[in-house]
Amino acid sequence: MPGTNLTRDEARERARLLRVEEYDIVLDITDAPAGGTFRSETTVRFEANAPGASFIDLVAPTVHEVVLNGESLDPGKVFADSRIALPELVAGTNELRVVADCAYTNTGEGLHRFVDPVDGSTYLYTQFEVPDARRVFACFEQPDLKATFRFTVTAPEGWSVISNSPTPEPEDRVWRFEPTPRVSTYITALIAGPYTSVHSSWEKDGRTVPLGIWCRPSLAEYLDAEAIFEVTRQGFDWFEEKFDFPYPFAKYDQLFVPEFNAGAMENAGAVTIRDQYVFRSKVTDAAYEGRAETILHELAHMWFGDLVTMEWWNDLWLNESFATYTSVACQAAAPGSRWPHAWTSFANQMKTWAYRQDQLPSTHPIMAEIRDLDDVLVNFDGITYAKGASVLKQLVAYVGEDAFFRGVQAYFKRHAWGNTTLPDLLTALEETSGRDLSAWSRAWLETAGINILRPEVTTDAEGVITSFAVRQEAPALPEGATGEPVLRPHRIAIGLYASREDANGGSALVRTERVELDVDGELTEVPELVGHPRPAVVLLNDDDLSYAKVRLDADSLAAVTERLGDFAESLPRALCWASAWDMTRDGEMATRDYLELVLSGIGRESDIGVVQTLHRQVKLALELYADPAWREEGLSRWTAAALGFLRGAEPGGDHQLAWARAFAAVARTEEQLSLLEGLLDGSEVVEGLAVDTELRWSLLHRLVVRGRAGEAEIAAELERDATAAGERHAAYARAAVPTAEAKAAAWALVVEGDSLPNAVQESVIGGFVQPDQRELLEPWSARYFEVLKDVWESRSHEMAQQIAVGLYPALQIGRETVERTDAWLEEARPNAALRRLVTESRAGVVRALRARETDIRAGGGSGA
């Protein structure tokens, strides 16, 4: 939106002048069921180092009063462009009072308002990261101006109100919360409505922390509170031991809220989580593992992010990478954890995300240059989360786990309730490890791009290794990226895998030797492996210690192609799967060969998270990277295989459900679509498969896409599932109807109207964009570029970003799309945030063209 930006220079100058002490915030949400606006009254006390002028942030339809140090200021003169000018601050203590009408939103930003179709009740929650506390109360909206916050809230009768401080007993519908500790604006929170709750506690060494879990009553029957409490308590135990710092807040509530844009948000003591994590239907264990990682990620933030906070958003990665790394480490190591193989999921999902992001034109150093709020709003990406966490994992291997956590402990004690920059953390780690981390930091945190590691192996006539080295490459950065490629120091393990008889009399690939070493420069000799018999597979970066693309030598690649499913452990399998996928994306492996590899090994893959990732990757490769002349053949092979695996899977198991969803996503023949219809109406049964609410929608979506179902079936299914989730599914289905009229209606809802809630808009966009409907979608490519800039400038960031990314013509793989994009970029001259999103989408088309050429050549064609 125009006028809502804040530059780093402005924030630095404001922090130089001011120290904020306390906020007293009074909100009246009595009329929330009617929507519109609510009264917000803010009194803030702050110190000014010298007389001067500054400003406070506020996004509000109306400002009624501005009183600075007892003097009334004319709102019409001092309020503009999301700021209230403070023209005459005195040295020392200042007091500001602002009374305004602020607006409820349906975009997931600020104070989001949602009406549950099941009970007709209104539910509210706040989402303030990055700059949206100013949508609810006047504040100095930057992370280094911490303060205490006292909330007083008047709410409708029968509501619950939850905030950062423990929930008080209301007095005549007024909830008076005690002040918070010193925290940043973006982690304050308010959640209100007739939510239901379950309560427990975490106890240790005579200390008790109250725990609460909240959701809407319409989801209460699905809330597995004890499982959530179990993961939460494991996190409390593990983090307190590793951090050697008590949990810093008075209580810990987790609130499952509707229409949430992200996975969750680390509000101090009042974490909000998307309520899709309250599973209405059967899901695989991978979903429970993913939810547990989210729970632990947000809990880790209570220390890293909330207790100690970055000074400015260029160190956002310190928050997110640390929380990501420690959440997975906790899952893998906490006593009693259900997911001791969590690093397999990390390699399979997080690292893949990071590798993808690091090969886009927008790649950037982990410690990114954040010039203003526009920059940070698009920087919640695979580098900030996944690459940063991967690099932290390597740092732990580099300095040692004990030294790493001793450094973290010192960091928390030294900077509690304050703000820090990267050198503060590195200083603590250098003290405890004895390592000089300045060169490491420059190579890993201050440069962009990804390295490739390749083994160089020679053997004698008897198959004994006579030389072994690791060659490191630094490929050129993507077109449009800034910076230069660099070779980095890597701490890696090398695993030798040989055939051994397994318990069933078959043959397994088992690690027979492991060497851990530092790799630096272009070529690193590994004399420790000389004299060993050449194994079936040599695997660089075994145990996934470093962050690098790994390639297999020719003999290992041949063995993996035949026997990938034979690895006895899940992590080396995941690393090989990831390498094969990366080769496919890079155009080093043809899509048809990747399909063969998956079909040969997926039946022996036990890790359900890996299986589901392979499902998504195969479908994407076939849709985007395959020779168009061969694509239908490849999809037919995959669909037939999916049906075969579905029928052969253990009844009622995770793999059966995963294959059912994979098959439902690609069914195409009349016979296959009839099977979907039969599963939906009950005339067909797959033993053990529960065709429950969510699976029913998946089946119906596919039938709609292929023209076998329409409005009557959609309306009937919505009547069966008259919930918010059902409304989203129905919106998706209606946008997926394969007619020009349906596409026009969907486009009008998203682009020409602006009333859709965030979650419904996302569903409509998802239904609109169907790979099966490329020709039907082609005319909308030009329309996208015609409206994009206006949409970006007229919508909130979250809503505009959904449209900019979701409606980009990514399925129109051709030079015309690239040229049309380039012409628009040249003519429209978008701001940096929008330019980044569009160039990332363009890069996807360019990559698909390159991968497609590889597949064309593999099929005997000459390409375009």
Rosetta blueprint (number, residue, H / E / L):
1 M L
2 P L
3 G L
4 T L
5 N L
6 L L
7 T E
8 R H
9 D H
10 E H
11 A H
12 R H
13 E H
14 R H
15 A H
16 R H
17 L H
18 L E
19 R E
20 V E
21 E E
22 E E
23 Y E
24 D E
25 I E
26 V E
27 L E
28 D E
29 I L
30 T L
31 D L
32 A H
33 P H
34 A H
35 G L
36 G L
37 T E
38 F E
39 R E
40 S E
41 E E
42 T E
43 T E
44 V E
45 R E
46 F E
47 E E
48 A E
49 N L
50 A L
51 P L
52 G E
53 A E
54 S E
55 F E
56 I E
57 D E
58 L L
59 V L
60 A L
61 P L
62 T E
63 V E
64 H E
65 E E
66 V E
67 V E
68 L E
69 N L
70 G L
71 E E
72 S E
73 L E
74 D L
75 P H
76 G H
77 K H
78 V H
79 F E
80 A E
81 D L
82 S L
83 R E
84 I E
85 A E
86 L E
87 P E
88 E E
89 L E
90 V L
91 A L
92 G E
93 T E
94 N E
95 E E
96 L E
97 R E
98 V E
99 V E
100 A E
101 D E
102 C E
103 A E
104 Y L
105 T E
106 N L
107 T L
108 G L
109 E L
110 G E
111 L E
112 H E
113 R E
114 F E
115 V E
116 D L
117 P L
118 V L
119 D L
120 G L
121 S L
122 T E
123 Y E
124 L E
125 Y E
126 T E
127 Q E
128 F L
129 E L
130 V L
131 P L
132 D L
133 A H
134 R H
135 R H
136 V L
137 F L
138 A L
139 C E
140 F L
141 E L
142 Q L
143 P L
144 D L
145 L L
146 K L
147 A E
148 T E
149 F E
150 R E
151 F E
152 T E
153 V E
154 T E
155 A L
156 P L
157 E L
158 G L
159 W L
160 S E
161 V E
162 I E
163 S E
164 N L
165 S L
166 P L
167 T L
168 P L
169 E L
170 P L
171 E E
172 D L
173 R L
174 V E
175 W E
176 R E
177 F L
178 E L
179 P L
180 T L
181 P L
182 R L
183 V E
184 S L
185 T H
186 Y H
187 I H
188 T L
189 A L
190 L E
191 I E
192 A E
193 G E
194 P L
195 Y L
196 T E
197 S E
198 V E
199 H E
200 S E
201 S E
202 W E
203 E E
204 K E
205 D L
206 G L
207 R E
208 T E
209 V E
210 P E
211 L E
212 G E
213 I E
214 W E
215 C E
216 R L
217 P H
218 S H
219 L H
220 A H
221 E H
222 Y H
223 L L
224 D L
225 A H
226 E H
227 A H
228 I H
229 F H
230 E H
231 V H
232 T H
233 R H
234 Q H
235 G H
236 F H
237 D H
238 W H
239 F H
240 E H
241 E H
242 K H
243 F H
244 D L
245 F L
246 P L
247 Y L
248 P L
249 F L
250 A L
251 K L
252 Y E
253 D E
254 Q E
255 L E
256 F E
257 V E
258 P L
259 E L
260 F L
261 N L
262 A L
263 G L
264 A E
265 M E
266 E L
267 N L
268 A L
269 G L
270 A E
271 V E
272 T E
273 I E
274 R E
275 D H
276 Q H
277 Y H
278 V L
279 F L
280 R L
281 S L
282 K L
283 V L
284 T L
285 D H
286 A H
287 A H
288 Y H
289 E H
290 G H
291 R H
292 A H
293 E H
294 T H
295 I H
296 L H
297 H H
298 E H
299 L H
300 A H
301 H H
302 M L
303 W L
304 F E
305 G L
306 D L
307 L L
308 V E
309 T E
310 M E
311 E L
312 W L
313 W H
314 N H
315 D H
316 L H
317 W H
318 L H
319 N H
320 E H
321 S H
322 F H
323 A H
324 T H
325 Y H
326 T H
327 S H
328 V H
329 A H
330 C H
331 Q H
332 A H
333 A H
334 A L
335 P L
336 G L
337 S L
338 R L
339 W L
340 P L
341 H L
342 A H
343 W H
344 T H
345 S H
346 F H
347 A H
348 N H
349 Q H
350 M H
351 K H
352 T H
353 W H
354 A H
355 Y H
356 R H
357 Q H
358 D L
359 Q L
360 L L
361 P L
362 S L
363 T L
364 H L
365 P L
366 I L
367 M L
368 A L
369 E L
370 I L
371 R L
372 D E
373 L H
374 D H
375 D H
376 V H
377 L H
378 V L
379 N L
380 F L
381 D L
382 G L
383 I H
384 T H
385 Y H
386 A H
387 K H
388 G H
389 A H
390 S H
391 V H
392 L H
393 K H
394 Q H
395 L H
396 V H
397 A H
398 Y H
399 V H
400 G L
401 E H
402 D H
403 A H
404 F H
405 F H
406 R H
407 G H
408 V H
409 Q H
410 A H
411 Y H
412 F H
413 K H
414 R H
415 H H
416 A L
417 W L
418 G L
419 N E
420 T E
421 T L
422 L H
423 P H
424 D H
425 L H
426 L H
427 T H
428 A H
429 L H
430 E H
431 E H
432 T H
433 S H
434 G L
435 R L
436 D L
437 L L
438 S H
439 A H
440 W H
441 S H
442 R H
443 A H
444 W H
445 L H
446 E L
447 T L
448 A L
449 G L
450 I L
451 N L
452 I E
453 L E
454 R E
455 P E
456 E E
457 V E
458 T E
459 T E
460 D L
461 A L
462 E L
463 G L
464 V E
465 I E
466 T E
467 S E
468 F E
469 A E
470 V E
471 R E
472 Q E
473 E E
474 A L
475 P L
476 A L
477 L L
478 P L
479 E L
480 G L
481 A L
482 T L
483 G L
484 E L
485 P L
486 V L
487 L L
488 R L
489 P L
490 H E
491 R E
492 I E
493 A E
494 I E
495 G E
496 L E
497 Y E
498 A E
499 S E
500 R E
501 E E
502 D L
503 A L
504 N L
505 G L
506 G L
507 S E
508 A E
509 L E
510 V E
511 R E
512 T E
513 E E
514 R E
515 V E
516 E E
517 L E
518 D E
519 V E
520 D L
521 G L
522 E L
523 L E
524 T E
525 E E
526 V L
527 P H
528 E H
529 L H
530 V L
531 G L
532 H L
533 P E
534 R L
535 P L
536 A L
537 V E
538 V E
539 L E
540 L E
541 N E
542 D E
543 D L
544 D L
545 L L
546 S L
547 Y L
548 A L
549 K E
550 V E
551 R L
552 L L
553 D L
554 A H
555 D H
556 S H
557 L H
558 A H
559 A H
560 V H
561 T H
562 E H
563 R H
564 L H
565 G H
566 D H
567 F E
568 A L
569 E L
570 S H
571 L H
572 P H
573 R H
574 A H
575 L H
576 C H
577 W H
578 A H
579 S H
580 A H
581 W H
582 D H
583 M H
584 T H
585 R H
586 D L
587 G L
588 E L
589 M L
590 A L
591 T H
592 R H
593 D H
594 Y H
595 L H
596 E H
597 L H
598 V H
599 L H
600 S H
601 G H
602 I H
603 G H
604 R H
605 E L
606 S L
607 D L
608 I H
609 G H
610 V H
611 V H
612 Q H
613 T H
614 L H
615 H H
616 R H
617 Q H
618 V H
619 K H
620 L H
621 A H
622 L H
623 E H
624 L H
625 Y H
626 A L
627 D L
628 P H
629 A H
630 W H
631 R H
632 E H
633 E H
634 G H
635 L H
636 S H
637 R H
638 W H
639 T H
640 A H
641 A H
642 A H
643 L H
644 G H
645 F H
646 L H
647 R H
648 G H
649 A L
650 E L
651 P L
652 G L
653 G L
654 D H
655 H H
656 Q H
657 L H
658 A H
659 W H
660 A H
661 R H
662 A H
663 F H
664 A H
665 A H
666 V H
667 A L
668 R L
669 T L
670 E H
671 E H
672 Q H
673 L H
674 S H
675 L H
676 L H
677 E H
678 G H
679 L H
680 L H
681 D H
682 G L
683 S L
684 E L
685 V L
686 V L
687 E L
688 G L
689 L L
690 A L
691 V L
692 D L
693 T H
694 E H
695 L H
696 R H
697 W H
698 S H
699 L H
700 L H
701 H H
702 R H
703 L H
704 V H
705 V H
706 R L
707 G L
708 R L
709 A L
710 G L
711 E H
712 A H
713 E H
714 I H
715 A H
716 A H
717 E H
718 L H
719 E H
720 R H
721 D L
722 A L
723 T L
724 A H
725 A H
726 G H
727 E H
728 R H
729 H H
730 A H
731 A H
732 Y H
733 A H
734 R H
735 A H
736 A H
737 V L
738 P L
739 T L
740 A H
741 E H
742 A H
743 K H
744 A H
745 A H
746 A H
747 W H
748 A H
749 L H
750 V H
751 V H
752 E H
753 G L
754 D L
755 S L
756 L L
757 P L
758 N H
759 A H
760 V H
761 Q H
762 E H
763 S H
764 V H
765 I H
766 G H
767 G H
768 F H
769 V L
770 Q L
771 P H
772 D H
773 Q H
774 R H
775 E H
776 L H
777 L H
778 E L
779 P L
780 W H
781 S H
782 A H
783 R H
784 Y H
785 F H
786 E H
787 V H
788 L H
789 K H
790 D H
791 V H
792 W H
793 E H
794 S H
795 R L
796 S L
797 H H
798 E H
799 M H
800 A H
801 Q H
802 Q H
803 I H
804 A H
805 V H
806 G H
807 L L
808 Y L
809 P L
810 A L
811 L L
812 Q L
813 I L
814 G L
815 R H
816 E H
817 T H
818 V H
819 E H
820 R H
821 T H
822 D H
823 A H
824 W H
825 L H
826 E H
827 E H
828 A H
829 R L
830 P L
831 N L
832 A H
833 A H
834 L H
835 R H
836 R H
837 L H
838 V H
839 T H
840 E H
841 S H
842 R H
843 A H
844 G H
845 V H
846 V H
847 R H
848 A H
849 L H
850 R H
851 A H
852 R H
853 E H
854 T H
855 D H
856 I H
857 R H
858 A H
859 G L
860 G L
861 G L
862 S L
863 G L
864 A L
